[in-house]
């Protein structure tokens, strides 16, 4: 066990002791995806039950705690409805707030174990893609309905982009991002383009609601009905990229789930999935339940640009394990961003005609 692993395990043990639950921990099982720098553990308790722990030391504890406060409000507001048991719940303190442990360097949150249904196949059928479109639209509708009751977040897509834009102009940008000046200049131009698109579109006035962004097949499950094209969303866990933002930020990963490529163990964040006919199937099914506007459809390009800029360039070094970050950073800066200007999503407007 290396020093970092030992640090995370000790943080989890100390957090559980501080939580003051009478049940002893009889075992700790590693459940991390081994992609991000976060660590996830399953704690087996003396009464035979278990809870999950997430330990992190990158980013801001205060924003992490804020996210879990907002997630808890989402769960409470969804209670009693179709999605009342969809999201995993954080354990609470005596006063009913999500318990988040913090020692000044590392923070830990505990989640109640959630029932897991069936996983979707690595490559969905066309009928499954359409069903997924209906299901995500229904979930987004529920989130949009409760959104006015959730306090606004401390950070937004715009504030993150402004932060990146300013950091790219600093004297130590080369060392911070591991990029030469020509690549720094390219990333800064794309950040400026995103900020101009936000300004020109009136994005600030668009509906903002809880979004989960990362819809990998490994972090949600479904419940099947009469056949494999008849399913409903059953449970969801893993909230690393949760935020209060436009629903459009969810769509890039949904295009990946819909893709004919299917789920892969080695991946990159290419834009081709946004142009596949199967993503148009997804959008059409989604639009039937929760209509999209033409402006929103065209802004999917900017939502994708923001994903590359924020989650790969701005935060990737700290979120992804080093070998993944190196691979994703190279692809984003040398391939995906340079190709982005040529990305034309006007063909998707047929969905909203």
C-alpha positions as CSV (number, residue, x, y, z in Angstrom):
1,X,0.0,0.0,0.0
2,X,1.6,3.3,-1.1
3,X,1.5,6.5,1.0
4,X,-1.4,8.1,-0.9
5,X,-3.5,4.9,-0.6
6,X,-2.7,4.8,3.1
7,X,-3.6,8.5,3.5
8,X,-7.0,7.9,1.9
9,X,-7.8,4.8,4.0
10,X,-6.8,6.6,7.2
11,X,-9.0,9.5,6.3
12,X,-11.9,7.2,5.7
13,X,-11.3,5.4,9.1
14,X,-11.0,8.8,10.9
15,X,-14.1,10.1,9.2
16,X,-16.2,7.0,10.3
17,X,-14.9,7.4,13.9
18,X,-15.9,11.0,13.9
19,X,-19.3,10.2,12.4
20,X,-19.9,8.5,15.7
21,X,-21.9,5.5,14.3
22,X,-22.1,2.7,16.8
23,X,-21.4,0.0,14.2
24,X,-17.8,-1.1,13.8
25,X,-16.2,-1.4,10.4
26,X,-15.2,-5.0,9.8
27,X,-13.8,-4.6,6.3
28,X,-12.8,-1.9,3.8
29,X,-13.0,-2.9,0.1
30,X,-11.5,-0.8,-2.7
31,X,-14.1,0.2,-5.2
32,X,-12.3,3.0,-7.0
33,X,-12.6,3.1,-10.8
34,X,-8.9,3.8,-11.0
35,X,-9.4,6.5,-13.5
36,X,-9.7,9.6,-11.3
37,X,-7.7,10.7,-8.3
38,X,-10.7,10.2,-6.0
39,X,-10.9,7.0,-4.0
40,X,-14.1,5.0,-3.3
41,X,-14.4,2.3,-0.7
42,X,-17.1,-0.1,0.5
43,X,-17.2,-0.2,4.3
44,X,-18.6,-3.5,5.6
45,X,-20.2,-2.9,9.0
46,X,-20.6,-5.3,12.0
47,X,-24.3,-5.6,11.5
48,X,-23.8,-7.0,8.0
49,X,-24.8,-3.8,6.2
50,X,-22.4,-1.5,4.3
51,X,-21.9,2.1,3.2
52,X,-19.7,3.7,0.6
53,X,-17.1,6.3,1.2
54,X,-15.5,8.7,-1.2
55,X,-12.2,10.3,-0.3
56,X,-10.7,13.3,-2.2
57,X,-8.0,15.9,-1.8
58,X,-8.2,17.8,-5.1
59,X,-10.1,20.9,-5.8
60,X,-12.0,22.7,-3.1
61,X,-13.5,21.2,0.1
62,X,-15.9,24.1,0.3
63,X,-17.3,23.5,-3.3
64,X,-17.4,19.7,-2.6
65,X,-19.5,20.4,0.6
66,X,-21.7,22.8,-1.3
67,X,-22.3,20.2,-4.1
68,X,-23.4,17.7,-1.5
69,X,-25.7,20.2,0.1
70,X,-27.3,20.8,-3.3
71,X,-27.4,17.0,-4.0
72,X,-29.2,16.5,-0.7
73,X,-31.7,19.1,-1.6
74,X,-32.3,17.4,-5.0
75,X,-32.9,14.1,-3.2
76,X,-35.4,15.6,-0.8
77,X,-37.3,17.5,-3.5
78,X,-37.5,14.4,-5.7
79,X,-38.8,12.3,-2.7
80,X,-42.2,10.8,-3.3
81,X,-42.0,11.0,-7.0
82,X,-40.7,8.7,-9.7
83,X,-37.1,9.6,-9.0
84,X,-37.3,9.6,-5.2
85,X,-34.9,6.6,-4.9
86,X,-32.9,7.2,-8.0
87,X,-29.9,9.0,-6.6
88,X,-27.7,7.6,-3.8
89,X,-28.1,9.5,-0.5
90,X,-25.2,10.8,1.6
91,X,-25.4,9.9,5.3
92,X,-26.6,12.8,7.5
93,X,-25.5,14.4,10.7
94,X,-27.9,14.7,13.7
95,X,-29.2,18.0,12.4
96,X,-30.1,16.4,9.0
97,X,-27.3,17.8,6.9
98,X,-25.0,15.7,4.7
99,X,-22.0,14.6,6.7
100,X,-18.7,15.7,5.1
101,X,-15.5,15.1,7.1
102,X,-12.5,17.4,6.6
103,X,-9.1,17.6,8.1
104,X,-7.7,20.6,6.2
105,X,-6.2,18.5,3.4
106,X,-8.6,15.6,2.7
107,X,-12.4,15.2,2.8
108,X,-14.7,12.2,3.0
109,X,-18.4,11.7,2.4
110,X,-20.4,8.5,3.1
111,X,-23.2,7.2,0.9
112,X,-25.9,4.7,1.8
113,X,-25.6,1.6,-0.3
114,X,-28.1,1.9,-3.2
115,X,-29.9,-0.9,-5.0
116,X,-28.4,-1.6,-8.4
117,X,-30.5,-2.8,-11.3
118,X,-29.3,-3.9,-14.7
119,X,-26.6,-2.4,-16.7
120,X,-27.2,-1.4,-20.3
121,X,-25.1,-3.2,-22.9
122,X,-21.9,-1.7,-24.2
123,X,-23.5,-1.1,-27.5
124,X,-27.2,-0.1,-27.3
125,X,-29.7,-1.1,-30.0
126,X,-31.5,1.7,-31.9
127,X,-34.6,1.0,-29.8
128,X,-32.6,1.3,-26.6
129,X,-31.2,4.6,-27.7
130,X,-34.7,5.9,-28.2
131,X,-35.8,4.6,-24.9
132,X,-32.8,6.3,-23.2
133,X,-33.8,9.6,-24.8
134,X,-37.3,9.3,-23.3
135,X,-35.9,8.4,-19.9
136,X,-33.4,11.2,-19.7
137,X,-35.9,13.7,-20.9
138,X,-38.3,12.6,-18.1
139,X,-35.5,12.8,-15.5
140,X,-34.5,16.3,-16.8
141,X,-38.1,17.4,-16.5
142,X,-38.2,16.3,-12.9
143,X,-35.0,18.2,-12.2
144,X,-36.2,21.3,-14.0
145,X,-39.4,21.4,-11.9
146,X,-37.4,21.4,-8.6
147,X,-34.6,23.7,-9.8
148,X,-36.2,27.0,-8.6
149,X,-36.0,25.6,-5.0
150,X,-32.3,25.0,-5.2
151,X,-29.9,27.8,-4.2
152,X,-27.7,29.0,-7.1
153,X,-24.2,27.6,-7.1
154,X,-21.0,29.4,-6.2
155,X,-19.4,28.5,-9.5
156,X,-20.8,28.4,-13.0
157,X,-19.6,27.3,-16.5
158,X,-18.9,31.0,-17.2
159,X,-16.9,31.5,-14.0
160,X,-14.9,28.4,-14.6
161,X,-14.1,29.6,-18.1
162,X,-13.1,33.0,-16.9
163,X,-10.8,31.4,-14.4
164,X,-9.2,29.3,-17.1
165,X,-8.9,32.3,-19.4
166,X,-7.0,34.3,-16.8
167,X,-4.8,31.4,-15.7
168,X,-3.8,30.8,-19.3
169,X,-2.5,34.4,-19.5
170,X,-0.3,34.0,-16.4
171,X,3.5,33.8,-16.6
172,X,3.6,30.2,-15.3
173,X,0.8,28.9,-17.6
174,X,3.4,26.7,-19.3
175,X,4.3,24.9,-16.1
176,X,0.8,24.8,-14.8
177,X,-0.7,23.1,-17.8
178,X,2.3,21.4,-19.3
179,X,1.8,23.1,-22.7
180,X,4.1,25.1,-24.9
181,X,3.1,28.7,-25.8
182,X,1.4,27.8,-29.1
183,X,-0.8,25.3,-27.4
184,X,-1.5,27.8,-24.5
185,X,-2.6,30.3,-27.2
186,X,-4.8,27.8,-28.9
187,X,-6.6,26.8,-25.6
188,X,-7.0,30.5,-24.7
189,X,-8.6,31.3,-28.1
190,X,-11.1,28.5,-27.6
191,X,-11.8,29.7,-24.0
192,X,-12.5,33.1,-25.4
193,X,-14.8,31.6,-28.1
194,X,-16.8,29.8,-25.4
195,X,-17.2,33.0,-23.3
196,X,-18.3,34.9,-26.4
197,X,-20.9,32.3,-27.2
198,X,-22.2,32.5,-23.6
199,X,-22.4,36.3,-23.9
200,X,-24.0,36.3,-27.4
201,X,-26.6,33.5,-26.8
202,X,-28.0,34.9,-23.6
203,X,-27.0,31.7,-21.9
204,X,-27.1,33.3,-18.4
205,X,-30.9,33.5,-18.7
206,X,-31.4,29.9,-19.8
207,X,-32.9,27.5,-17.3
208,X,-30.3,26.0,-14.9
209,X,-31.0,22.7,-13.1
210,X,-29.1,19.8,-11.5
211,X,-27.0,18.0,-14.1
212,X,-24.7,15.0,-13.6
213,X,-22.6,15.3,-16.8
214,X,-20.8,11.9,-16.6
215,X,-23.3,9.4,-17.9
216,X,-20.9,6.5,-18.3
217,X,-22.6,3.1,-18.4
218,X,-20.8,2.2,-15.2
219,X,-22.5,4.7,-13.0
220,X,-26.2,4.2,-13.5
221,X,-28.5,1.2,-13.8
222,X,-31.9,0.5,-15.3
223,X,-34.9,-1.8,-14.7
224,X,-36.1,-3.8,-17.6
225,X,-39.8,-4.3,-18.5
226,X,-41.1,-6.8,-21.0
227,X,-38.1,-6.6,-23.3
228,X,-34.6,-5.0,-23.5
229,X,-36.0,-1.9,-25.2
230,X,-38.4,-1.4,-22.4
231,X,-36.5,0.0,-19.4
232,X,-36.6,2.8,-16.8
233,X,-33.8,4.5,-15.0
234,X,-33.3,2.7,-11.7
235,X,-30.3,4.1,-9.8
236,X,-27.4,6.5,-10.2
237,X,-24.2,6.9,-8.2
238,X,-20.9,8.8,-8.7
239,X,-21.4,12.6,-8.7
240,X,-17.9,13.9,-9.4
241,X,-19.1,16.4,-12.0
242,X,-22.5,17.3,-10.5
243,X,-23.4,21.0,-10.9
244,X,-26.3,23.4,-11.4
245,X,-26.1,24.3,-15.1
246,X,-28.0,24.0,-18.4
247,X,-29.2,20.5,-19.3
248,X,-27.0,20.7,-22.4
249,X,-24.0,19.8,-20.3
250,X,-25.4,16.3,-20.0
251,X,-25.7,15.7,-23.7
252,X,-22.1,15.0,-24.7
253,X,-21.9,11.9,-22.5
254,X,-25.3,10.8,-23.7
255,X,-24.1,11.0,-27.2
256,X,-21.3,8.6,-26.2
257,X,-23.7,6.1,-24.6
258,X,-25.8,6.3,-27.8
259,X,-22.8,5.8,-30.1
260,X,-22.4,2.9,-32.4
261,X,-18.8,2.7,-31.1
262,X,-20.2,1.4,-27.8
263,X,-18.5,1.6,-24.4
264,X,-14.7,1.1,-24.5
265,X,-12.0,0.5,-22.0
266,X,-9.6,2.8,-23.9
267,X,-11.3,6.1,-24.9
268,X,-10.9,9.6,-26.1
269,X,-13.4,12.5,-26.0
270,X,-13.9,12.9,-29.8
271,X,-16.9,14.9,-31.2
272,X,-17.9,12.3,-33.8
273,X,-20.6,10.9,-31.4
274,X,-22.5,14.2,-31.7
275,X,-22.9,13.6,-35.5
276,X,-23.9,9.9,-35.5
277,X,-27.4,9.1,-36.7
278,X,-28.0,7.3,-33.4
279,X,-27.5,10.5,-31.4
280,X,-30.1,12.1,-33.7
281,X,-32.4,9.2,-32.6
282,X,-31.7,10.0,-29.0
283,X,-32.4,13.7,-29.5
284,X,-35.6,13.1,-31.4
285,X,-36.9,10.8,-28.6
286,X,-35.8,13.3,-26.0
287,X,-37.5,16.2,-27.8
288,X,-40.8,14.4,-27.8
289,X,-40.8,14.5,-24.0
290,X,-38.9,17.7,-23.1
291,X,-38.7,19.9,-26.2
292,X,-35.4,21.5,-27.2
293,X,-35.0,24.8,-29.0
294,X,-32.9,25.4,-32.1
295,X,-30.5,27.6,-30.0
296,X,-30.0,24.8,-27.5
297,X,-29.3,22.3,-30.2
298,X,-26.6,24.5,-31.8
299,X,-25.2,25.3,-28.3
300,X,-24.3,21.6,-27.9
301,X,-21.0,22.5,-29.7
302,X,-20.2,25.0,-27.0
303,X,-21.2,22.5,-24.2
304,X,-18.7,20.1,-25.8
305,X,-16.1,22.8,-26.0
306,X,-16.6,23.6,-22.3
307,X,-16.2,20.0,-21.4
308,X,-12.8,19.8,-23.1
309,X,-11.7,23.1,-21.7
310,X,-12.9,22.5,-18.1
311,X,-12.7,18.8,-17.4
312,X,-9.6,18.0,-19.5
313,X,-7.5,21.2,-19.6
314,X,-8.5,23.1,-16.5
315,X,-9.1,20.2,-14.0
316,X,-7.8,17.1,-15.7
317,X,-4.3,17.2,-14.2
318,X,-5.8,17.0,-10.7
319,X,-8.9,14.8,-11.4
320,X,-7.6,12.1,-13.7
321,X,-4.7,9.7,-12.9
322,X,-1.6,11.0,-14.6
323,X,-1.4,8.4,-17.4
324,X,-5.1,9.1,-18.4
325,X,-4.6,12.9,-18.1
326,X,-1.6,12.8,-20.4
327,X,-3.5,10.9,-23.0
328,X,-6.7,13.0,-22.8
329,X,-4.8,16.3,-22.7
330,X,-2.8,15.4,-25.9
331,X,-6.0,14.5,-27.7
332,X,-7.9,17.6,-26.6
333,X,-5.2,20.1,-27.4
334,X,-3.7,18.5,-30.5
335,X,-6.8,16.9,-32.1
336,X,-10.2,17.8,-30.7
337,X,-9.9,21.6,-30.1
338,X,-8.2,22.2,-33.5
339,X,-11.0,20.3,-35.2
340,X,-13.8,21.9,-33.3
341,X,-14.2,25.0,-35.5
342,X,-15.2,22.7,-38.4
343,X,-17.8,20.9,-36.3
344,X,-21.2,21.7,-37.8
345,X,-24.3,20.6,-35.9
346,X,-26.9,22.2,-38.2
347,X,-28.0,18.8,-39.3
348,X,-29.3,18.2,-35.8
349,X,-31.8,21.0,-36.3
350,X,-34.1,18.5,-38.1
351,X,-35.0,17.3,-34.6
352,X,-36.7,20.5,-33.7
353,X,-38.2,21.4,-37.1
